[in-house]
Amino acid sequence: MLLTNSTLSQGFTSITPASSESDIEQNIIIPLLESLGYNAQDWREQAVIRKVRVDFCVHPHEAVAPHPPYLIIEVKAPQKKIFYSSWQIHDYMRKSGAILGLLTNGYEFRILYNYSGDIQTILTYSQSQLIQDFQLVHKLLGKKIGLKFSQALQRSQQKVHARFLKAIANSFQNPTMLGLFKPSKKPNSKPPKSSEKNSEQPESKFIANSNQENKSMIITVFNNKGGVGKTTMTINLGAALNRLGYNVLLIDIDAQANLTMGLGIDPLEDIENQGKKDITDLLLNPRVKLEDTVIEKQWGNLKLHLVPSHIKLSYKEPDLVSAVDSDRVLAKKLKNNHYDFVLIDPPPSFSKVNGISLMASSGILIPTQLSPYPVRALEYVIEKARKVGESKEEPLPILGIVVSMYDQRSSSFNLSMRSRIFEILDKVGEQDNIELFPEHTWVPRLNIVSNCPDKGYPIFSSEFDDQLTFPEKEAAQKASERYLELAQHLVKISKKGS
């Protein structure tokens, strides 16, 4: 490996922030492929696959041609952050059927795996880490394993063809069809039943449910100031938690039903006209259980569950006020649920349903903008939340303050707003140890973030929207990264609290 390491090191030293994609291809990618055992016959540059052009399509020429490529490589210029182009190589891998993908800007290297269309990043390397761990990389991306994988696919394909043709032969009562099968002693006999041991097992998942113990974390995403991105935050935070492997339920307890519509569900056509139950039924009908109201929405490998809302909730509020022990009705309905996280989206006010959602919660998350009015509202929100917590049997901690719609260009103004938040926390939140979430979790102000709910999907699914432009998909990837950082931080403090 010494020669390989030396070759790679020379290629790395030739790359600067001003280098082009072509420089990386010539000085790093081609030497890397040669180090992995490939020759010029094993790859195609600028290969067109289903109307997309990939920088490198790698498939050993000795392998069976009809199989998908073993590896595709997408190269970006050094000044570009490759995470923002993840959607692009995801799309290329799905369309080409490639088993593995490599995304690089010459400084960072991401290796991806295609699991039936679910594209997962399995390894991330810097230049030095790639050299240090090259033996493992060689085993994974090298030509030798590529050929073995192709041979395994070929054997599997032959078995499938054999089973299929045998089924055809049996169906047409012609056991010697195409001369492939020997006549059976009893042509009309039924095939033997397979034992349970040989029955097909369910697919294993990449990420197992990591919250096997304790009850779910029920969080109200709450601010009485409208326009701070509360509903969008709830949708995308829930999606990010699901991407991390958690089972997530969203509850829309706002009569405007913005969260419901933000997930592509029309309260009239999809709920009322279909005779389905919603949050109003859950709160007012003792016989309606949580599972009676839940709708499952799925976008590729992303899955969310939702209790939808409806405008009728607004004129049913008097019934809620007069109902016996209505403040605890949602808490009772959520007992012993099987979700890891339940996120509740109430209206931006202090109405009856807000009290109901807070009474059901095990924590509060407060979204805000770095602007005067939303920041000023924090003091009021914290005081109200504290009062509700005093009437609960269990604590109701404020998990933190999350910044949404963050304008990175206004650095001095942001600094003043941040200082103002700390002043408020020192005044009213010191006893609760309320934290402002770190800056790497702040969600930037981007049009794509607000546009995705209008289209009925979370930001993570924007990579599948062919109507979006290249810059829009890069912006969506940037926002997705922030939501994942936010979700990871929330998981961390939730575990610490429990």
BELDA-V812639 format. One record per pair of residues at least 24 apart in sequence whose ideal C-beta (glycine too) atoms are under 6 Angstrom apart, sorted by the first residue. I is the first residue (numbers start at 1). GAP is how many residues later the second one is. D is the distance in whole Angstrom. If there is no record, write none. Layout:
BEGIN
[[I/GAP/D] [I/GAP/D]]
END
This chain:
BEGIN
[[1/133/6] [4/31/4] [5/126/5] [7/24/5] [8/123/6] [12/115/5] [15/91/4] [17/61/5] [17/62/5] [19/59/5] [21/54/5] [21/56/5] [24/51/5] [24/82/4] [25/50/6] [28/78/6] [36/102/6] [36/105/5] [36/106/4] [37/105/5] [37/106/4] [38/105/5] [49/47/4] [50/45/4] [52/40/6] [52/43/6] [54/38/5] [60/83/5] [60/86/5] [60/87/5] [63/84/6] [63/87/4] [64/86/6] [64/90/5] [67/83/5] [67/86/5] [68/29/3] [68/30/6] [69/27/6] [69/29/5] [70/29/5] [70/76/4] [71/29/5] [71/70/6] [72/24/6] [72/26/4] [72/29/5] [73/29/5] [74/29/5] [76/29/4] [78/27/5] [78/28/5] [78/29/6] [80/25/6] [82/26/6] [83/398/6] [84/390/4] [84/393/4] [84/394/5] [86/391/6] [87/376/3] [87/386/5] [87/390/5] [90/29/4] [90/373/6] [93/26/5] [118/183/4] [120/86/6] [207/38/3] [210/35/6] [211/129/4] [216/121/6] [216/123/5] [216/124/6] [216/126/5] [217/124/5] [217/145/6] [217/277/5] [218/124/4] [218/142/6] [218/143/5] [218/144/5] [219/124/5] [219/144/5] [219/146/5] [220/124/5] [220/137/5] [220/138/5] [220/141/4] [220/144/5] [221/122/6] [221/124/6] [221/144/5] [222/142/5] [223/143/6] [223/144/6] [223/158/6] [224/124/6] [224/125/6] [224/126/6] [224/157/6] [225/149/5] [225/152/4] [226/122/4] [228/139/5] [228/140/6] [228/141/5] [228/146/5] [229/138/6] [229/175/4] [229/176/5] [230/137/5] [231/27/5] [231/28/5] [231/114/5] [232/221/6] [233/134/5] [233/171/5] [234/109/5] [234/111/4] [235/27/5] [235/223/5] [236/222/5] [236/223/5] [236/247/5] [238/66/6] [238/105/5] [239/63/6] [239/219/4] [239/221/5] [240/243/4] [240/244/5] [240/247/4] [241/100/5] [241/246/5] [242/60/6] [244/243/6] [246/94/4] [246/95/6] [247/92/5] [247/93/5] [248/56/6] [248/93/5] [249/56/5] [249/90/4] [249/93/5] [250/54/6] [250/56/5] [250/93/5] [251/56/4] [251/93/5] [252/56/6] [252/57/4] [252/93/5] [253/26/5] [253/91/6] [253/93/5] [253/100/5] [253/104/5] [254/55/6] [254/91/6] [254/92/6] [254/93/4] [255/56/6] [255/58/4] [255/59/4] [257/52/4] [259/86/5] [260/48/4] [260/49/5] [262/191/3] [263/34/5] [263/43/6] [264/192/3] [265/43/6] [267/43/5] [271/37/5] [271/39/6] [278/30/5] [278/31/6] [278/32/5] [279/28/5] [279/30/5] [280/30/6] [280/32/5] [280/33/5] [280/36/5] [282/51/6] [283/46/6] [284/35/6] [290/43/5] [299/158/5] [299/162/4] [302/158/6] [317/35/5] [320/32/5] [321/31/6] [327/28/6] [327/29/6] [327/32/5] [328/31/6] [330/26/5] [330/30/4] [331/28/6] [331/29/4] [334/26/6] [350/34/6] [358/30/4] [363/34/5] [363/36/4] [364/34/5] [365/34/5] [366/35/5] [367/35/5] [367/37/5] [368/33/6] [369/36/5] [370/44/5] [370/47/4] [375/42/6] [375/45/5] [375/46/6] [378/46/5] [379/45/5] [379/49/5] [382/46/5] [382/47/5] [398/34/6] [398/36/5] [399/94/6] [400/35/5] [400/37/5] [401/35/5] [402/35/5] [403/39/4] [404/39/5] [405/40/4] [406/36/4] [406/38/5] [407/38/5] [437/52/6] [440/45/5] [441/44/5] [441/45/4] [441/48/5] [443/39/5] [446/29/5] [446/33/6] [448/24/5] [448/27/5] [448/28/5] [449/30/5]]
END
